[in-house]
Amino acid sequence: MKMLTCSQLSNFLTGFSDKIVKQFMLLLLFGSVSFCASAENQGTQKAIANSQGTSLKWLPASALPSFITEVKRPTWVNNAADWYQKKSVQGDFQIHGFIGQSYIVTSHNDVFGNSDKGGSFGLTEAGLNASFRPLPKLLVSAQVLSRRAGEGSSGTPRLDFAFLDYRLYSHEANQFGIRAGRLKNPFGFYNDTRDVPFTRPSILLPQSIYFDRTRNLGMSGDSVQVYSDLSHPKWGSFSTQFGIWWPIVHDRDTRTSVFLPGMGGNLTREPSYIGRGIYETNDKRIRLAVSGIWLNTDYVRRPGESVGGQSVSDGSLEFSPVYFSAQYNAERWSLTSEYAIRHFAYSNFNNKTLDGIHFYGESYYVQGEYRFTPKWEGFVRYDALFTDRSDKSGKQWASENGLSGRGLEHSRYAKDITVGLRWNVTPEFMLRAEYHHVIGTGWLSRLDNPTLGDTHKEWDLFAIQGSYRF
C-alpha cells in the first residue's frame, strides 16, 4: 500500500462528509495510539510475495472506514505532523486503508442479507490502519474496522486491535519480542489478514476453517503474546507466536452459534491460550504451519432457565481446535490445504442435555491458484466441514433430538466447490467474481437463517466484489 503524507491525508479527509466516519477520525486523532500496517502486526518489516509475485506487506488487520470528514485538529496534532515532515522519518508513521463492496446472490438460503431474493449488497468492508514507532524497538499500533455483513454485523465501527510491540532482541534476520493489547488471533495462514480483500485468496474464505458466523470471536482478543523470527541460510525460517488470550464472546452471532434452545444467559470470557508456528523455505516455495487454541468461557444462566425440561446451572464451554496448514508456491501456481480438528464440550451445567454435549468436529480444504498474467488469476477449491466427525451425515444428531424424517441433517455439515477469478485492474483497485455450489448448511449464520426448517440442503452462491486500497 502507498503511504500518505500528513498533508495528503488532510486533503483526502476533507472530501468526505459521512457522519459516522467523523467519529472514526476523532478516535484516530485523539486516541493515544496509532493504527498499524499488518507487516508490523507480525513484528517485522519483511514483505511477502502476493499472488502476483509482487511485494506486499503482511497486514494483520484493517481499520476504520475510509470516508472521513473534516475535523479541526488541535495545535499539538499539527505540530506533530510538521515535525514528522521536517525530520523525514519515513516509515515511523504510516496510514493505510481499504474499502470493499460485494454483491451476493444465492439460489436458496441467506448469506449476508436477503441474498436469495434478488441478491444483496449486504457485505461492505472498510478500514483504516496506521502505525507509529516512537523508539527503534517500540511499535504502537491500532486499527478500527467497519464491517456490514447481514444480521451479525451492522457496520458499527469497532476497535479491531490496539497494542504495544517491543522487540527484546533483534539481530540481522532474527528477533524476539512481546506484544500486549488487543491482538489478532494467530491461526492458519489467513486469519491475521482476512479483513483486507487484497490479502485473501477469495471473497469468502474457506468457511470450514475461517467461520464468518463466529468471526468476532476468531478475529482478535485482548492478549499478551511473545513472538520470535529465526532464519538460517540453508534451512529456512521459523516464526512463532504464543500468548494468553481473553476472547471476545459477547456478539450475537457467537451466542446464536453455541447456545441451545432455552439458553438465554451470558458468556463471560476466561483466560485462554493461543499459538502458532510457521516454517518457510528460503525460496518461499514451501510453507508449513501448526496452530492451536484452547478457548475457555463461562456461562452465567438466566433465572428460571431450563433446557430439555431440566433447570440449568452456571457452567462452562470449552473449544480447542488444532490447525495444520501447508502451501506450495511455484512461479505461476500455488497449492494450499488446511485441516482442523475441533474439540467442543459443555460442562458443569447440572443438566443432562448440556453436560452430555462432547464431540470433535473436523474440517479441511484443498485450493489451487493459477496466475495467468500479473493482472489475472483464477482458483478452484473444495471445502468440507463436519460438525461432528463421528456423525458426518447428521443422522445420529437428528435421531437423538427427535428430528428424524424432517430433513434437517444437512445443518451438521457443508461441502463447497468453488471457482473464482481475480482481476487486478490497477495496483490499488481489484475486481473479483466467484461461484459456489454447496451441499449442506453447516456454516450458515443462524441470524440470517433463523428457521432451520426453511433452509435448503443443496444451493448455489454467486458473488462479485470491488476493492480499493491506499
RARA-V800460 format. One record per residue. PHI is phi in radians with two decimals (999 if undefined). Layout:
BEGIN
phi=PHI
phi=PHI
END
This chain:
BEGIN
phi=999
phi=-1.40
phi=-1.58
phi=-1.62
phi=-1.34
phi=-1.08
phi=-1.21
phi=-1.13
phi=-1.09
phi=-1.09
phi=-1.12
phi=-1.15
phi=-1.13
phi=-1.25
phi=-1.48
phi=-2.20
phi=-2.39
phi=-1.27
phi=-1.11
phi=-1.10
phi=-1.28
phi=-1.02
phi=-1.17
phi=-1.08
phi=-1.14
phi=-1.07
phi=-1.06
phi=-1.19
phi=-1.43
phi=-1.80
phi=-1.26
phi=-1.55
phi=-2.13
phi=-1.98
phi=-1.80
phi=-2.19
phi=-1.41
phi=-1.26
phi=-0.99
phi=-1.50
phi=-1.14
phi=-1.51
phi=1.44
phi=-2.43
phi=-1.71
phi=-1.21
phi=-1.84
phi=-2.01
phi=-1.41
phi=-1.48
phi=-1.18
phi=-1.72
phi=1.51
phi=-1.62
phi=-1.40
phi=-2.48
phi=-1.24
phi=-1.39
phi=-1.53
phi=-1.57
phi=-3.06
phi=-2.41
phi=-2.40
phi=-1.63
phi=-0.91
phi=-1.56
phi=-1.83
phi=-2.26
phi=-1.66
phi=-1.21
phi=-2.30
phi=-1.23
phi=-1.51
phi=-1.10
phi=-0.99
phi=-1.13
phi=-1.21
phi=-1.10
phi=-1.10
phi=-1.12
phi=-1.12
phi=-1.09
phi=-1.07
phi=-1.13
phi=-1.18
phi=-1.17
phi=-1.40
phi=0.93
phi=-1.53
phi=-1.05
phi=1.69
phi=-1.32
phi=-2.29
phi=-2.35
phi=-2.29
phi=-2.37
phi=-2.72
phi=-2.77
phi=-2.58
phi=-2.40
phi=-2.20
phi=-2.10
phi=-2.09
phi=-2.22
phi=-2.26
phi=-2.21
phi=-1.30
phi=-2.57
phi=1.16
phi=-1.91
phi=-2.27
phi=1.00
phi=2.05
phi=-1.40
phi=-1.26
phi=-1.59
phi=-2.12
phi=1.59
phi=1.65
phi=-2.54
phi=-1.68
phi=-1.35
phi=-1.90
phi=-2.23
phi=-2.18
phi=-2.57
phi=-2.73
phi=-2.41
phi=-2.32
phi=-2.65
phi=-2.48
phi=-2.48
phi=-2.09
phi=-1.21
phi=-2.30
phi=-0.96
phi=-1.77
phi=-2.04
phi=-2.03
phi=-2.00
phi=-2.61
phi=-2.89
phi=-2.78
phi=-2.08
phi=-2.23
phi=-2.04
phi=-2.44
phi=-1.84
phi=-2.62
phi=1.18
phi=-1.25
phi=-1.40
phi=-2.42
phi=-1.54
phi=1.71
phi=-1.06
phi=-1.13
phi=-2.48
phi=-1.28
phi=-1.46
phi=-2.69
phi=-2.78
phi=-2.68
phi=-1.87
phi=-2.16
phi=-2.09
phi=-1.49
phi=-1.31
phi=-2.57
phi=-2.62
phi=-2.63
phi=0.92
phi=-1.66
phi=-1.89
phi=-2.71
phi=-2.53
phi=-2.76
phi=-2.41
phi=-2.20
phi=-2.54
phi=2.40
phi=-1.55
phi=-2.15
phi=-1.15
phi=-1.41
phi=-1.46
phi=-2.62
phi=1.16
phi=-1.52
phi=-2.06
phi=-1.11
phi=-1.06
phi=-2.09
phi=-1.17
phi=-1.20
phi=-1.54
phi=-0.97
phi=-1.22
phi=-1.81
phi=-2.06
phi=-1.38
phi=-2.75
phi=-1.11
phi=-1.85
phi=-1.19
phi=-0.97
phi=-1.28
phi=-1.23
phi=-1.92
phi=-1.93
phi=-1.16
phi=-1.42
phi=-1.32
phi=-2.18
phi=-1.14
phi=-1.09
phi=-1.13
phi=-1.45
phi=-1.23
phi=-2.70
phi=-2.87
phi=-1.40
phi=-2.67
phi=-2.14
phi=-2.26
phi=-1.85
phi=-2.48
phi=-2.60
phi=-2.32
phi=-2.17
phi=-2.42
phi=-2.37
phi=-1.07
phi=-1.90
phi=-1.55
phi=1.89
phi=-2.15
phi=-2.40
phi=-2.08
phi=-2.35
phi=-2.46
phi=-2.63
phi=-2.84
phi=-1.58
phi=-2.45
phi=-1.93
phi=-1.22
phi=-1.61
phi=-2.18
phi=-1.73
phi=-1.39
phi=-1.14
phi=-1.09
phi=-1.12
phi=-1.04
phi=-1.13
phi=-1.29
phi=-1.90
phi=-1.53
phi=-1.61
phi=-0.93
phi=1.81
phi=-1.52
phi=-2.38
phi=-1.44
phi=-2.25
phi=-1.66
phi=-2.11
phi=-1.43
phi=-2.20
phi=-0.96
phi=-2.26
phi=-2.36
phi=-2.59
phi=-2.85
phi=-2.70
phi=-2.23
phi=-2.20
phi=-1.94
phi=-2.36
phi=-1.28
phi=-1.11
phi=-1.53
phi=1.16
phi=-1.26
phi=-2.01
phi=-2.27
phi=-2.27
phi=-2.56
phi=-2.29
phi=-2.28
phi=-2.58
phi=-2.34
phi=-2.17
phi=-1.78
phi=-2.03
phi=-2.61
phi=-1.68
phi=-2.00
phi=-1.84
phi=-1.25
phi=-1.58
phi=-0.95
phi=1.37
phi=-1.28
phi=-2.54
phi=-2.32
phi=1.12
phi=1.36
phi=-2.23
phi=-1.11
phi=-2.14
phi=-1.72
phi=-1.07
phi=-2.44
phi=-2.56
phi=-2.16
phi=-2.20
phi=-2.28
phi=-2.42
phi=-1.49
phi=-2.20
phi=-2.08
phi=-2.11
phi=-2.23
phi=-2.56
phi=-2.60
phi=-2.15
phi=-2.04
phi=-1.90
phi=-1.09
phi=-1.95
phi=-2.42
phi=-2.38
phi=-2.19
phi=-2.28
phi=-2.56
phi=-2.40
phi=-2.30
phi=-2.38
phi=-2.11
phi=-2.16
phi=-1.65
phi=-2.37
phi=-2.64
phi=-1.79
phi=-2.66
phi=1.14
phi=-1.57
phi=0.92
phi=-2.44
phi=-1.04
phi=-1.15
phi=-1.27
phi=-1.18
phi=-1.54
phi=-1.46
phi=-2.80
phi=-2.69
phi=-2.04
phi=-1.61
phi=-2.48
phi=-2.71
phi=-2.90
phi=-2.59
phi=-2.25
phi=-2.38
phi=-2.07
phi=-2.11
phi=-2.32
phi=-1.76
phi=-1.19
phi=-2.49
phi=-1.03
phi=-1.77
phi=-2.13
phi=-2.60
phi=-2.27
phi=-2.60
phi=-2.40
phi=-2.60
phi=-2.03
phi=-2.31
phi=-2.32
phi=-2.30
phi=-2.28
phi=-1.06
phi=-2.29
phi=-1.15
phi=-1.52
phi=-2.52
phi=-1.11
phi=-1.45
phi=1.43
phi=-1.22
phi=-1.12
phi=-1.04
phi=-1.11
phi=-1.16
phi=-1.19
phi=-1.83
phi=1.17
phi=-1.98
phi=-1.06
phi=1.49
phi=-1.72
phi=1.22
phi=-1.82
phi=-1.04
phi=-1.17
phi=-1.30
phi=-1.78
phi=-2.72
phi=-2.77
phi=-2.18
phi=-2.21
phi=-1.82
phi=-2.26
phi=-2.25
phi=-2.69
phi=-2.42
phi=-2.17
phi=-2.18
phi=-1.50
phi=-1.05
phi=-2.41
phi=-1.05
phi=-1.74
phi=-2.19
phi=-2.37
phi=-2.11
phi=-2.40
phi=-2.59
phi=-2.67
phi=-2.20
phi=-2.11
phi=-1.99
phi=-2.09
phi=-2.02
phi=1.90
phi=-2.25
phi=-1.07
phi=-1.90
phi=-1.20
phi=-1.22
phi=-1.31
phi=-1.31
phi=-1.35
phi=-2.27
phi=-1.20
phi=-1.84
phi=-1.05
phi=-1.20
phi=-1.58
phi=-1.49
phi=-1.97
phi=-1.12
phi=-1.97
phi=-2.69
phi=-2.18
phi=-2.39
phi=-2.20
phi=-2.42
phi=-2.24
phi=-2.59
phi=-2.02
phi=-2.36
phi=-2.29
phi=-2.37
phi=-2.50
END
